[in-house]
């Protein structure tokens, strides 16, 4: 296959440390070693990513705000002419840190997985996480207001909601009662949960991943139009089914501009963003060599044979487990074997 010139976007899961225990966590953060690098090695990885010249490098995790030196690392990438973004659950954000983030980052997004504390806290696995997230969003709203009052365009401020069957019923309420709290809010994004990490477990796929019919609603335009009418006029609302992350041959051929790269906390580069299996470390080899190696994985015989027949959400989850087992290390397979069986929460409403 022809090699793309480089990734358009990079997700760097800069740590697996996390104060939350989300039931759908793609990286199983908080349940495994953090694998955070030292400051000098963080900067080496940052330089490697900047050399690829992506449009955007986004810090995720785990909780990125737990990483000492995060702002310095982001500044290093920004000074190279690459935009930087961050996803945070907001647990430890304080006014001083909000100001620092607002000074450096181009995009700051708070993850909020529901319009109520009951729903969000159960999904996120920790009481009080909803209030912490809203407090963080309030601090960022105030930071954005000060920046814009001073004549600076500032950062793009967003809220992101991962949609499962347990919180799908709150999407409209999210637009009316959560988005409306923040005068400087730029965007609300609703993304369907994908079968990665803990969300690939068979029981989770059966009870919490959106059905094929529900995913179809995400793509037909009427849902997003209804949500846009409910949100404040200044807020951009997007809805995505995230099917491009499946990365099967048909989807890759139809979306040549979709060129993602994902990096693990210790600088290991994933071959395909939501699947286990790495192709080397940015601490050991040039970034472009690893990018090219990753792209070759997309057309690997086992990858094609596993993903090409997928036509349903449950089939996708089964394919994820097969890919993770095939390309994952012995440690990955052992972690998969230790995953607890997902048991639906009888308190949370689940849409059929």
C-alpha positions in Angstrom: 0.0 0.0 0.0 1.1 3.6 -0.5 2.4 5.1 2.7 0.6 8.3 4.0 3.0 11.1 4.5 2.4 11.3 8.2 -0.3 11.2 10.8 -2.9 14.0 10.8 -3.5 13.6 14.5 -1.8 12.0 17.5 -3.3 10.8 20.8 -0.7 10.5 23.5 -1.9 8.6 26.5 0.7 10.2 28.6 -0.1 8.2 31.8 -2.2 5.3 32.9 -2.6 6.8 36.4 -6.2 7.9 37.0 -8.4 8.7 40.0 -11.4 7.3 38.2 -12.5 3.8 37.3 -14.6 4.2 34.2 -16.5 1.1 33.3 -15.7 1.5 29.6 -12.1 2.6 30.0 -10.2 1.9 26.7 -6.8 2.0 28.4 -7.8 0.3 31.7 -6.2 3.3 33.5 -6.0 3.2 37.2 -5.9 -0.5 37.1 -2.4 -1.0 35.9 1.1 0.6 36.3 1.1 4.3 35.1 4.2 3.8 32.9 5.0 7.5 33.1 8.3 8.6 31.8 10.9 10.9 33.4 10.9 14.5 32.3 13.9 14.2 29.9 12.2 11.2 28.2 8.9 12.9 28.0 10.6 15.7 26.1 12.3 13.2 23.8 9.0 11.7 22.9 7.5 15.2 22.4 10.3 16.0 20.0 9.7 12.7 18.1 6.0 13.5 17.7 6.6 17.1 16.6 9.0 15.8 13.9 6.0 14.0 12.3 4.3 17.4 11.8 0.8 16.3 12.7 -1.9 19.0 12.8 -2.7 18.2 16.5 -1.2 16.2 19.4 -3.8 15.5 22.1 -2.9 14.4 25.6 -5.1 11.8 27.1 -4.7 8.8 29.5 -5.4 8.1 32.3 -5.5 11.6 33.7 -2.9 13.8 32.0 -3.1 16.4 34.8 -1.4 13.9 37.1 1.8 14.1 35.1 4.5 16.5 36.4 5.9 18.5 33.6 2.8 18.2 31.4 2.7 21.9 30.5 6.4 21.9 29.6 6.0 18.9 27.3 3.0 20.5 25.6 4.9 23.8 25.2 7.7 21.9 23.6 5.4 20.5 20.9 3.5 23.8 20.5 6.8 25.7 19.9 7.4 23.3 17.0 4.3 24.7 15.3 2.0 21.8 16.2 -1.4 22.4 18.0 -1.9 20.7 21.3 -5.0 19.5 23.0 -6.0 17.8 26.2 -8.8 15.6 27.6 -9.3 15.7 31.3 -11.8 14.4 33.8 -11.0 17.5 35.8 -10.5 15.8 39.2 -7.4 17.8 40.3 -7.8 21.0 38.2 -7.4 24.2 40.3 -7.4 27.9 39.3 -3.6 28.1 38.8 -3.5 25.0 36.6 -6.5 26.2 34.6 -4.6 29.4 33.8 -1.5 27.4 32.8 -3.5 25.1 30.5 -5.2 28.1 29.0 -1.9 29.7 28.2 -0.4 26.7 26.4 -3.2 24.5 24.9 -5.2 25.2 21.8 -8.0 22.7 22.7 -9.1 21.8 26.3 -11.9 19.3 26.7 -13.5 18.1 29.9 -15.0 14.6 29.8 -18.5 14.4 31.2 -20.4 11.2 30.7 -23.9 12.2 31.6 -26.2 15.0 32.5 -26.6 13.9 36.1 -24.3 13.0 39.0 -26.0 9.6 39.3 -25.3 8.6 35.7 -21.8 10.2 35.4 -20.5 8.9 38.7 -21.6 5.3 38.1 -20.0 5.3 34.7 -16.9 6.9 36.0 -16.7 4.7 39.0 -16.2 7.4 41.7 -18.7 9.4 43.7 -18.2 13.2 43.3 -16.6 12.9 39.8 -19.5 14.8 38.2 -19.2 17.7 40.5 -15.4 17.7 40.0 -15.8 17.7 36.2 -18.3 20.6 36.4 -16.0 22.5 38.7 -13.2 22.0 36.3 -15.3 23.2 33.4 -16.3 26.3 35.4 -12.6 27.1 36.0 -11.9 26.8 32.3 -14.9 28.8 31.4 -13.6 31.6 33.7 -10.1 31.3 32.2 -11.5 31.5 28.6 -13.6 34.6 29.6 -10.6 36.4 30.9 -8.5 35.6 27.8 -11.2 36.7 25.4 -11.8 39.9 27.4 -8.1 40.7 26.9 -8.5 40.4 23.2 -7.0 36.9 22.9 -8.8 34.2 21.0 -7.6 31.8 23.7 -8.2 28.1 23.6 -11.1 26.1 22.2 -13.2 24.9 25.2 -15.2 21.7 24.9 -17.2 19.0 26.7 -17.0 15.4 25.5 -19.4 12.6 26.3 -18.8 9.0 25.5 -22.2 7.5 24.8 -23.3 4.1 26.0 -26.8 2.7 26.5 -26.7 3.9 30.1 -26.4 7.6 29.3 -27.9 7.8 25.8 -31.2 9.0 27.3 -29.4 12.0 28.7 -28.0 13.5 25.5 -30.8 16.1 25.1 -30.6 17.0 28.8 -26.9 17.4 28.4 -27.4 20.1 25.8 -30.0 22.0 27.8 -28.8 21.7 31.4 -25.0 21.1 31.2 -23.9 23.0 28.1 -25.9 26.0 29.1 -23.9 26.5 32.3 -20.8 27.7 30.5 -20.9 31.0 28.6 -17.6 30.5 26.9 -18.2 26.9 25.8 -17.3 26.3 22.2 -18.2 22.7 21.5 -20.0 19.6 22.8 -19.1 16.3 21.3 -21.0 13.0 21.6 -19.0 10.0 20.6 -20.3 6.4 20.6 -18.3 4.1 22.8 -16.0 1.8 20.8 -15.1 -1.8 21.7 -11.6 -1.1 23.0 -10.1 -2.2 26.3 -12.7 -2.8 29.0 -15.4 -1.9 26.5 -14.5 -4.9 24.3 -15.6 -7.4 26.9 -18.5 -9.6 25.6 -20.9 -8.6 28.4 -20.2 -4.9 27.9 -20.7 -5.3 24.1 -24.1 -7.0 24.8 -25.4 -4.5 27.4 -23.7 -1.2 27.0 -22.3 -0.6 23.5 -24.9 1.1 21.3 -26.8 -1.3 19.1 -26.4 -1.2 15.3 -29.7 0.6 15.0 -28.6 3.3 17.6 -25.3 3.8 15.8 -27.3 4.3 12.5 -29.1 7.2 14.3 -25.8 8.8 15.0 -25.1 9.0 11.3 -28.4 10.1 9.7 -28.2 13.8 10.7 -31.6 14.1 12.5 -30.1 13.4 16.0 -27.4 16.0 15.7 -29.8 18.6 14.4 -32.2 18.0 17.3 -29.3 18.4 19.8 -28.1 21.5 18.1 -31.5 23.1 18.5 -31.4 22.3 22.2 -27.9 23.6 22.9 -27.0 27.3 23.2 -26.6 28.8 19.7 -22.9 29.6 20.2 -22.1 25.9 20.9 -21.1 23.6 18.1 -22.6 20.1 18.7 -21.1 17.1 17.0 -22.2 13.4 17.0 -20.0 10.6 15.8 -20.4 6.9 15.5 -16.6 6.4 15.7 -16.8 3.7 13.0 -13.7 5.0 11.4 -11.7 3.7 14.4 -12.5 0.2 13.2 -9.9 0.7 10.5 -11.0 -2.1 8.3 -9.9 -2.1 4.6 -13.1 -0.6 3.3 -13.2 2.3 5.7 -9.5 3.1 5.3 -10.0 3.2 1.5 -13.0 5.5 1.8 -11.2 7.9 4.3 -7.6 8.5 3.0 -7.3 11.6 5.2 -7.9 9.5 8.4 -4.4 9.0 9.5 -4.3 8.5 13.3 -1.4 7.7 15.6 -1.6 6.6 19.2 1.3 6.6 21.7 1.4 4.8 25.0 2.7 6.5 28.2 6.2 5.1 27.8 6.7 6.1 24.2 5.6 2.9 22.6 3.7 3.5 19.4 0.6 1.6 18.8 0.1 0.1 15.3 -3.6 0.9 15.3 -5.2 3.3 17.8 -7.8 1.2 19.6 -6.1 -2.1 19.4 -3.3 -3.6 21.4 0.1 -4.2 19.7 3.0 -1.8 19.4 5.7 -1.3 16.7 8.5 0.2 18.7 9.5 3.1 21.0 10.0 6.7 20.2 12.9 6.6 22.6 14.7 4.0 20.5 13.9 4.7 16.8 13.0 7.7 14.6 9.3 8.6 14.7 8.9 8.3 10.9 10.2 4.7 10.9 7.6 3.8 13.6 4.8 5.6 11.7 5.6 3.7 8.5 5.7 0.4 10.4 2.3 1.2 11.9 0.8 1.9 8.5 2.1 -1.5 7.2 0.2 -3.1 10.1 -3.1 -1.8 8.7 -2.8 -4.1 5.7 -1.4 -7.1 7.7 -3.0 -10.3 6.6 -4.4 -11.1 10.0 -5.8 -7.6 10.4 -7.6 -7.7 7.1 -8.9 -11.2 7.7 -10.2 -10.2 11.1 -11.7 -6.8 10.3 -13.0 -7.2 6.7 -16.1 -9.4 7.7 -17.2 -7.1 10.6 -20.7 -5.8 10.1 -22.1 -5.4 13.6 -21.0 -3.9 16.9 -20.7 -7.4 18.5 -18.6 -8.6 15.7 -16.4 -5.6 16.1 -15.9 -6.4 19.8 -15.0 -10.0 19.0 -12.6 -8.7 16.4 -11.0 -6.4 18.9 -10.4 -9.2 21.3 -8.9 -11.3 18.5 -6.5 -8.5 17.5 -5.5 -7.7 21.0 -4.7 -11.4 21.8 -2.8 -11.8 18.5 -0.7 -8.7 18.6 -0.5 -8.1 22.4 2.4 -9.1 24.5 2.2 -11.9 27.1 1.5 -9.1 29.7 -1.4 -7.8 27.6 -2.9 -11.2 27.3 -2.6 -11.8 31.0 -4.3 -8.5 31.7 -7.1 -9.4 29.3 -7.5 -12.7 31.2 -7.8 -10.8 34.5 -10.6 -8.4 33.3 -13.6 -8.7 35.6 -16.9 -9.8 33.9 -19.0 -6.8 33.3 -22.3 -6.8 35.3 -24.9 -4.3 34.2 -25.9 -1.9 36.9 -29.6 -2.3 37.7 -29.9 1.3 38.8 -28.8 2.8 35.6 -31.5 3.0 32.9 -30.4 1.1 29.8 -32.0 1.9 26.4 -32.7 -1.2 24.3 
